[in-house]
Structure formats: C-alpha cells, structure tokens
Amino acid sequence: MRQRNAYGTQRLLRDLIATGLMQQERPSASERLESMLGAELTGVLRSTLTGTPGPAHRLQPRRAA
C-alpha cells in the first residue's frame, strides 16, 4: 500500500509542475506569429483565414482566380 501512495504522490507533483509551466507568462500565439512574420503579414493571414476584415494595411488579401 505504501508504494501505491508514493506513486500517487509522484503523479500529483508531476501534474502540479506541468500546471505551473502552463501558467507561466509568455506571449500569446498571435503575438509570437506577429513577431515572426510582422504585423502586416499577420493581419493579412488572419483576415484570410477567418474571413473577417482586419485593419487596413498596405498588403491586402486577394482571392485566387
């Protein structure tokens, strides 16, 4: 019985560590993408994927012919 409790304790500690790592302050996916691609291209990509018009940028999404 003691081994089983020790295993449960280890799993609990592992889960708490994983939860803590998920709560760390880090940029959102949108912010990370914008830092890699730039604000203009990210805006065009977002509006193309979601179909919602974004703020006016120099680059405009175009539909394929």
C-alpha positions in Angstrom: 0.0 0.0 0.0 2.9 2.3 0.7 4.2 2.0 -2.8 0.9 2.9 -4.3 0.7 6.1 -2.2 4.2 7.1 -3.2 3.3 6.6 -6.9 0.2 8.8 -6.4 2.3 11.5 -4.7 4.8 11.5 -7.6 2.0 11.8 -10.1 0.4 14.7 -8.2 3.8 16.5 -8.0 4.3 16.0 -11.8 0.8 17.3 -12.5 1.4 20.4 -10.3 4.7 21.1 -12.1 3.0 20.8 -15.5 0.2 23.1 -14.5 2.7 25.6 -13.2 4.5 25.5 -16.5 1.3 26.1 -18.4 0.6 29.2 -16.3 3.9 30.9 -17.0 3.8 34.3 -18.6 4.5 34.0 -22.2 3.4 35.7 -25.4 0.1 34.5 -27.0 0.2 32.6 -30.2 -0.9 35.7 -32.1 2.0 37.7 -30.6 4.5 35.0 -31.4 3.3 34.8 -35.0 3.4 38.6 -35.3 7.0 38.7 -34.1 8.0 36.1 -36.7 6.0 37.4 -39.7 5.5 41.1 -38.9 2.3 42.9 -38.2 1.2 43.5 -41.8 1.5 39.9 -43.0 0.0 38.5 -39.8 -3.0 40.8 -40.3 -3.5 39.6 -43.9 -3.1 36.0 -42.9 -5.6 36.4 -40.0 -8.2 38.0 -42.3 -7.7 35.4 -45.0 -8.2 32.5 -42.6 -11.1 34.0 -40.6 -12.8 35.9 -43.4 -13.1 39.0 -41.2 -11.7 42.2 -42.5 -8.8 43.5 -40.4 -7.4 46.9 -40.1 -6.3 48.5 -43.4 -2.7 47.6 -44.3 -0.6 48.1 -47.3 -0.9 44.4 -48.0 -4.4 43.3 -48.9 -5.7 39.7 -49.2 -6.5 38.6 -52.7 -8.7 35.7 -53.8 -7.2 33.2 -56.3 -8.7 33.4 -59.8 
